[in-house]
Amino acid sequence: MEVYVGRQPIFDRKMNVLGYELLYRRSINNFYEGTDDSQSTAALINNAFFAMELYELTSGTRAFINFSKEMILGEIPLLLPKEKIVVEILERAETSDKLINACKKLREKGYIIALDDFVFNEIDLPLIEIAHIIKVEFNNVDYSRQHQLIKQYKNSVKFLAEKVETREEYELALNMGYDYFQGYFFGKPMVMKGREIDGLNTTLMRVLSELNQQEPEYQKITEIIETDLGLSYKMLKGANSIFFESKKQTYFIKHTLIRLGLVEVKKWVYLMMLKDIQVVENKELIRNCLIRGKLMELLSSEKGTKNKPIEYFLTGMFSSIDVLLNRSMNEIVEELPLSIDVKEALLGGNNEIRQSLHIVLNCEMLNWSITDIKRVFPNITQKKFMSMYIEALKWVLRLDY
């Protein structure tokens, strides 16, 4: 899938490039087509950091990235390298004690903070004291007011004139004392195109693996989720929506996990995993894979394989992943954080997990007998096996909203 990022250069007084503001673009069209600030930023970061090379987008300088109030409070910028970005706080972010404290933490951690499209209000004074850069729409604020702001705060913060469109405006901003400049006079945003490679979300796989431990650790799950910007955003958004019927706002991953409980988190992980790769054409195959996975997990418990249920489940769930992603199974299993036994089973090796999968696949094709089942599972009757299948089917149906 093709992805796009707009970039516009920012210059210092000597016309050296300070960095590039990265802009969300949904297509080659060079204008904003988003509807939600947080979603646009999440998509932008995914495209810039994972689908493209950030170094090429910024030519080795810093990336100026807009963050909504919700993303600041959720500490999303902390997931990105501080030496490569400038955190721009959107002008729509209403100043509050929580926002101020979150920005203080970012500054203490070494992040550069910029206030975007700044228009001075008394309530914004604490943010001015935290910020490194103040961006002002040059044509949108009275010149005398701009001159006053620069004179008042010049010693503590840098000023950036944005939307500079003519040589006259540039020279006026230069004479006012602006430190940095951005706008059409220097160049319109350029849309860069990259390609996102479809694949499984391995972060979700790691979370799922931890959730299936006998004693899952909230801290470990938190650390895994926080390595994935998009997943962190989806978790916080889901926790603060009707999806989880939340009554109280939450801004931190660990607090969210504890409040929701492991059962709801596990269901969320399954749903996110499906959402990543599901389309209309493969919906039924994905459903069958989940049935296989749950049935394999139930068979594992009957076999008495300690600590193996998750391996049986994953083998069943990913038994057709090569078909779903249209890639070779060898290539896929190299990418996935799976045990050696699961990888061997998926690749056709003759271990106990593969033998169990063979039974399940034959049952799907109505090509089975109780003798085949008893050869692998001596204690399971035909009635018991069918009961397990019904239980797996009901489990998958319960996953759907």
Phi, psi and omega per residue, in radians:
M1 nan 2.312 3.132
E2 -1.373 2.430 3.114
V3 -2.241 2.805 -3.015
Y4 -2.383 2.580 3.044
V5 -2.448 2.265 3.019
G6 -1.570 2.587 3.083
R7 -2.448 2.450 3.116
Q8 -2.322 2.259 -3.068
P9 -1.269 2.658 3.054
I10 -2.159 2.257 -3.037
F11 -1.972 2.684 2.996
D12 -1.629 -3.026 -3.051
R13 -1.188 -0.337 3.120
K14 -1.721 0.214 3.134
M15 1.133 0.455 2.947
N16 -1.485 2.553 3.132
V17 -1.348 2.055 3.090
L18 -1.382 -0.660 -3.120
G19 3.085 -2.991 3.128
Y20 -2.269 2.303 2.976
E21 -1.371 2.205 3.109
L22 -1.627 2.353 -3.007
L23 -2.165 2.374 3.109
Y24 -1.177 2.243 3.038
R25 -2.347 2.258 -3.114
R26 -1.544 -0.321 -3.117
S27 -2.636 -3.042 3.131
I28 -1.194 -0.285 3.085
N29 -1.050 2.264 -3.011
N30 -1.576 1.020 3.026
F31 -2.695 2.809 -3.062
Y32 -1.266 2.217 -3.140
E33 -2.111 0.284 -3.126
G34 -1.505 2.929 3.112
T35 -2.191 -0.229 -3.101
D36 -2.369 2.180 -3.064
D37 -1.030 -0.806 -3.080
S38 -1.156 -0.775 3.128
Q39 -1.106 -0.702 3.134
S40 -1.101 -0.757 3.136
T41 -1.157 -0.724 3.115
A42 -1.049 -0.757 3.120
A43 -1.160 -0.725 3.126
L44 -1.026 -0.820 -3.111
I45 -1.166 -0.703 3.077
N46 -1.010 -0.800 -3.111
N47 -1.180 -0.738 -3.053
A48 -1.289 -0.664 -3.035
F49 -1.645 -0.515 -3.004
F50 -1.989 -0.553 -3.140
A51 -1.663 -0.397 3.129
M52 -2.198 3.088 3.072
E53 -1.690 1.992 -3.110
L54 -1.026 -0.679 -3.115
Y55 -1.032 -0.691 3.128
E56 -1.232 -0.633 3.130
L57 -1.142 -0.605 -3.052
T58 -1.898 0.017 -3.099
S59 0.943 0.599 3.098
G60 1.462 0.024 3.111
T61 -1.650 -2.818 -3.125
R62 -1.629 2.627 3.057
A63 -1.725 2.102 3.040
F64 -1.497 2.089 -3.039
I65 -2.236 2.258 3.098
N66 -1.321 2.381 3.057
F67 -2.231 2.367 3.072
S68 -1.306 2.917 3.098
K69 -1.021 -0.721 -3.111
E70 -1.089 -0.678 -3.136
M71 -1.268 -0.600 3.077
I72 -1.127 -0.822 -3.136
L73 -1.128 -0.557 3.098
G74 -1.399 0.035 3.100
E75 1.057 0.511 3.133
I76 -1.078 -0.680 3.135
P77 -1.020 -0.462 -3.129
L78 -1.138 -0.259 3.115
L79 -1.402 -0.179 -3.097
L80 -1.866 2.664 -3.104
P81 -1.159 2.160 -3.052
K82 -1.133 -0.459 -3.103
E83 -1.409 -0.072 -3.067
K84 -2.020 -0.122 -3.053
I85 -2.295 2.822 2.891
V86 -2.101 2.209 -3.108
V87 -1.488 1.914 3.097
E88 -1.641 2.159 3.095
I89 -1.575 2.089 -3.079
L90 -1.050 2.545 -3.123
E91 -1.109 -0.356 -3.139
R92 -1.421 -0.085 -3.131
A93 -1.335 1.934 -3.124
E94 -1.229 2.244 -3.109
T95 -1.158 2.322 3.119
S96 -2.626 2.926 3.127
D97 -1.072 -0.682 -3.140
K98 -1.130 -0.733 3.126
L99 -1.144 -0.736 3.130
I100 -1.069 -0.802 3.138
N101 -1.128 -0.676 3.112
A102 -1.132 -0.688 3.116
C103 -1.203 -0.654 3.071
K104 -1.044 -0.726 3.137
K105 -1.119 -0.724 3.103
L106 -1.060 -0.778 -3.140
R107 -1.121 -0.740 3.127
E108 -1.089 -0.522 3.128
K109 -1.420 -0.065 3.084
G110 1.732 0.190 3.130
Y111 -1.470 2.508 3.044
I112 -1.515 2.289 -3.061
I113 -2.023 2.319 3.082
A114 -2.162 2.436 3.045
L115 -1.660 2.089 -3.022
D116 -1.551 2.487 3.092
D117 0.814 0.918 -2.961
F118 -1.313 2.310 2.972
V119 -2.262 2.094 -2.960
F120 -1.163 2.288 2.930
N121 -2.362 2.645 -3.109
E122 -0.993 -0.605 -3.106
I123 -1.157 -0.338 -3.105
D124 -1.515 -0.052 -3.068
L125 -0.951 -0.755 3.116
P126 -1.062 -0.570 3.113
L127 -1.248 -0.620 3.089
I128 -1.051 -0.685 -3.114
E129 -1.207 -0.375 3.139
I130 -1.610 -0.586 -2.988
A131 -1.211 2.652 3.005
H132 -1.681 -0.567 -3.055
I133 -2.349 2.402 3.009
I134 -2.016 2.130 3.122
K135 -1.706 2.255 -3.106
V136 -2.163 2.253 3.030
E137 -1.198 1.908 -2.923
F138 -1.047 -0.651 -3.098
N139 -1.546 -0.033 -3.005
N140 -1.866 -0.135 -3.104
V141 -2.163 2.380 3.139
D142 -0.902 2.315 -3.067
Y143 -1.033 -0.691 3.140
S144 -1.138 -0.604 3.099
R145 -1.182 -0.718 3.108
Q146 -1.073 -0.791 -3.128
H147 -1.059 -0.686 3.135
Q148 -1.148 -0.758 3.132
L149 -1.076 -0.796 -3.117
I150 -1.109 -0.782 -3.140
K151 -1.087 -0.651 -3.064
Q152 -1.307 -0.629 -3.000
Y153 -2.053 0.170 -3.043
K154 -0.970 -0.613 -3.056
N155 -1.360 -0.232 -3.051
S156 -2.053 -0.239 -3.066
V157 -2.619 2.673 3.072
K158 -1.621 2.589 -3.139
F159 -1.990 2.388 -3.127
L160 -2.113 2.129 3.086
A161 -1.568 2.020 3.120
E162 -1.888 2.823 -3.068
K163 1.061 0.703 3.008
V164 -1.419 2.075 -2.951
E165 -2.005 -0.254 -3.123
T166 -2.351 2.862 3.080
R167 -1.090 -0.674 3.139
E168 -1.067 -0.735 3.121
E169 -1.156 -0.688 3.113
Y170 -1.080 -0.824 -3.124
E171 -1.137 -0.637 3.103
L172 -1.146 -0.778 3.122
A173 -1.124 -0.664 3.117
L174 -1.091 -0.779 -3.135
N175 -1.213 -0.488 3.096
M176 -1.199 -0.404 -3.132
G177 1.919 0.208 3.093
Y178 -1.080 2.530 -3.129
D179 -1.614 -0.594 -3.042
Y180 -2.341 2.762 -3.016
F181 -2.483 2.530 -3.112
Q182 -2.682 2.445 3.097
G183 2.723 3.099 -3.075
Y184 -1.117 -0.406 3.107
F185 -1.050 -0.583 -3.121
F186 -1.624 -0.366 3.134
G187 2.603 2.419 3.056
K188 -1.254 2.754 3.075
P189 -0.997 2.435 3.094
M190 -1.789 2.309 -3.139
V191 -1.583 2.131 3.119
M192 -1.782 2.473 -3.098
K193 -2.004 2.388 3.064
G194 -2.363 -3.057 3.136
R195 -2.331 2.201 3.106
E196 -1.577 2.235 -3.133
I197 -1.495 2.131 3.121
D198 -1.156 2.466 3.114
G199 -3.092 3.088 3.135
L200 -1.377 2.571 3.077
N201 -1.384 1.740 -3.076
T202 -1.185 -0.419 3.070
T203 -1.108 -0.732 3.081
L204 -1.069 -0.660 3.123
M205 -1.104 -0.719 3.126
R206 -1.162 -0.685 3.083
V207 -1.106 -0.784 -3.123
L208 -1.080 -0.707 3.115
S209 -1.067 -0.753 3.126
E210 -1.190 -0.669 -3.141
L211 -1.111 -0.463 -3.123
N212 -1.587 0.091 3.013
Q213 -1.249 2.774 3.128
Q214 -1.086 -0.656 3.119
E215 -2.272 1.396 -3.136
P216 -1.023 2.506 -3.133
E217 -1.840 2.084 3.136
Y218 -1.014 -0.702 -3.101
Q219 -1.121 -0.718 -3.139
K220 -1.164 -0.739 3.106
I221 -1.092 -0.719 3.112
T222 -1.019 -0.826 -3.109
E223 -1.101 -0.636 3.121
I224 -1.163 -0.847 -3.112
I225 -1.095 -0.670 -3.084
E226 -1.222 -0.173 3.055
T227 -1.402 -0.165 -3.079
D228 -2.101 1.886 -3.080
L229 -1.028 -0.851 -3.110
G230 -1.099 -0.713 3.140
L231 -1.169 -0.684 3.096
S232 -1.064 -0.770 3.133
Y233 -1.092 -0.792 -3.122
K234 -1.117 -0.666 3.126
M235 -1.107 -0.844 -3.122
L236 -1.161 -0.683 3.134
K237 -1.150 -0.766 3.136
G238 -1.123 -0.667 -3.119
A239 -1.200 -0.424 -3.106
N240 -1.843 0.479 -3.131
S241 -2.314 3.097 3.136
I242 -1.167 -0.260 -3.140
F243 -0.934 -0.733 3.119
F244 -1.856 0.194 -3.132
E245 0.884 0.775 -3.085
S246 -1.307 2.491 3.085
K247 -1.928 -0.214 -3.097
K248 -2.332 2.339 -3.138
Q249 -1.163 2.524 3.069
T250 -2.356 2.481 -3.039
Y251 -2.127 -0.001 -3.064
F252 -2.243 2.446 -3.057
I253 -1.024 -0.843 -3.072
K254 -1.110 -0.750 3.109
H255 -1.057 -0.682 3.132
T256 -1.105 -0.801 -3.134
L257 -1.057 -0.799 -3.103
I258 -1.130 -0.737 -3.083
R259 -1.202 -0.676 -3.107
L260 -1.324 -0.605 -3.087
G261 1.554 2.696 -3.009
L262 -1.134 -0.588 -3.107
V263 -1.119 -0.840 3.135
E264 -1.171 -0.648 3.115
V265 -1.133 -0.731 3.126
K266 -1.075 -0.763 3.112
K267 -1.065 -0.719 3.128
W268 -1.084 -0.726 3.136
V269 -1.089 -0.780 3.105
Y270 -1.024 -0.803 -3.117
L271 -1.119 -0.713 3.105
M272 -1.121 -0.680 3.127
M273 -1.087 -0.757 3.107
L274 -1.150 -0.744 -3.091
K275 -1.066 -0.574 -3.109
D276 -1.099 -0.614 -3.016
I277 -2.097 -0.103 -3.041
Q278 -1.402 2.334 2.938
V279 -2.308 3.048 -3.086
V280 -1.003 -0.715 -3.023
E281 -1.187 -0.502 -3.055
N282 -1.901 0.144 -3.046
K283 -1.010 -0.771 -3.095
E284 -1.203 -0.644 3.106
L285 -1.146 -0.710 3.091
I286 -1.085 -0.715 3.104
R287 -1.056 -0.764 3.114
N288 -1.109 -0.650 3.132
C289 -1.137 -0.670 3.100
L290 -1.183 -0.656 3.069
I291 -1.083 -0.786 3.091
R292 -1.000 -0.808 -3.102
G293 -1.048 -0.821 -3.119
K294 -1.170 -0.712 3.116
L295 -1.107 -0.727 3.090
M296 -1.064 -0.718 3.128
E297 -1.086 -0.754 3.126
L298 -1.150 -0.699 3.105
L299 -1.115 -0.652 3.116
S300 -1.056 -0.733 -3.135
S301 -1.142 -0.608 3.087
E302 -1.198 -0.550 -3.110
K303 -1.343 -0.266 3.141
G304 1.296 0.543 -3.133
T305 -1.527 1.734 -3.081
K306 -1.096 2.345 3.112
N307 1.092 0.268 -3.113
K308 -1.795 -0.245 -3.056
P309 -0.919 -0.730 -3.117
I310 -1.152 -0.587 3.124
E311 -1.210 -0.704 3.072
Y312 -1.123 -0.775 -3.132
F313 -1.037 -0.853 -3.084
L314 -1.137 -0.620 3.099
T315 -1.090 -0.785 3.110
G316 -1.152 -0.756 -3.087
M317 -1.116 -0.650 -3.077
F318 -1.777 0.294 -3.090
S319 -1.139 -0.388 3.101
S320 -2.116 0.399 -3.083
I321 -1.112 -0.502 3.103
D322 -1.142 -0.627 3.095
V323 -1.238 -0.748 -3.105
L324 -1.107 -0.669 -3.087
L325 -1.734 -0.073 -3.134
N326 0.969 0.798 3.107
R327 -2.406 2.880 -3.128
S328 -1.279 2.557 3.131
M329 -1.104 -0.634 3.109
N330 -0.988 -0.800 -3.116
E331 -1.148 -0.712 -3.078
I332 -1.200 -0.801 -3.073
V333 -1.165 -0.394 3.074
E334 -1.191 -0.465 -3.098
E335 -1.514 -0.434 -2.992
L336 -1.536 2.473 3.108
P337 -1.403 1.213 -3.091
L338 -1.952 2.730 3.107
S339 -1.231 2.868 3.138
I340 -1.067 -0.688 -3.128
D341 -1.115 -0.717 3.135
V342 -1.170 -0.778 3.120
K343 -1.058 -0.742 3.130
E344 -1.092 -0.724 3.139
A345 -1.129 -0.760 -3.135
L346 -1.149 -0.504 -3.129
L347 -1.561 0.083 3.046
G348 1.667 0.150 3.110
G349 -1.142 2.747 -3.035
N350 -1.683 0.980 3.054
N351 -1.711 3.124 -3.050
E352 -1.149 -0.534 3.116
I353 -1.210 -0.720 3.121
R354 -1.132 -0.668 3.109
Q355 -1.077 -0.699 3.115
S356 -1.161 -0.742 3.110
L357 -1.079 -0.677 3.127
H358 -1.045 -0.723 3.095
I359 -1.072 -0.838 -3.094
V360 -1.093 -0.766 3.139
L361 -1.128 -0.686 3.110
N362 -1.134 -0.645 3.113
C363 -1.129 -0.651 3.090
E364 -1.053 -0.640 -3.097
M365 -1.546 0.100 -3.095
L366 1.022 0.532 -3.124
N367 -2.041 1.183 -3.040
W368 -2.625 2.908 3.053
S369 -2.552 2.767 3.137
I370 -1.107 -0.460 3.101
T371 -1.120 -0.741 3.110
D372 -1.071 -0.739 -3.115
I373 -1.134 -0.790 -3.093
K374 -1.162 -0.411 3.112
R375 -1.144 -0.581 3.135
V376 -1.717 -0.613 -3.117
F377 -2.210 1.445 -3.019
P378 -1.001 -0.499 -3.033
N379 -1.665 0.095 -3.078
I380 -1.797 2.139 3.072
T381 -1.488 2.939 3.110
Q382 -1.077 -0.689 3.129
K383 -1.115 -0.743 3.130
K384 -1.123 -0.725 3.141
F385 -1.088 -0.792 -3.138
M386 -1.144 -0.594 3.090
S387 -1.119 -0.697 3.088
M388 -1.123 -0.710 3.141
Y389 -1.091 -0.766 3.113
I390 -1.082 -0.713 3.118
E391 -1.090 -0.730 3.108
A392 -1.114 -0.711 -3.140
L393 -1.114 -0.771 3.128
K394 -1.117 -0.673 3.139
W395 -1.070 -0.760 -3.134
V396 -1.178 -0.679 3.106
L397 -1.103 -0.607 3.133
R398 -1.224 -0.360 3.127
L399 -1.232 -0.444 -3.085
D400 -1.397 2.408 3.075
Y401 -1.674 nan nan
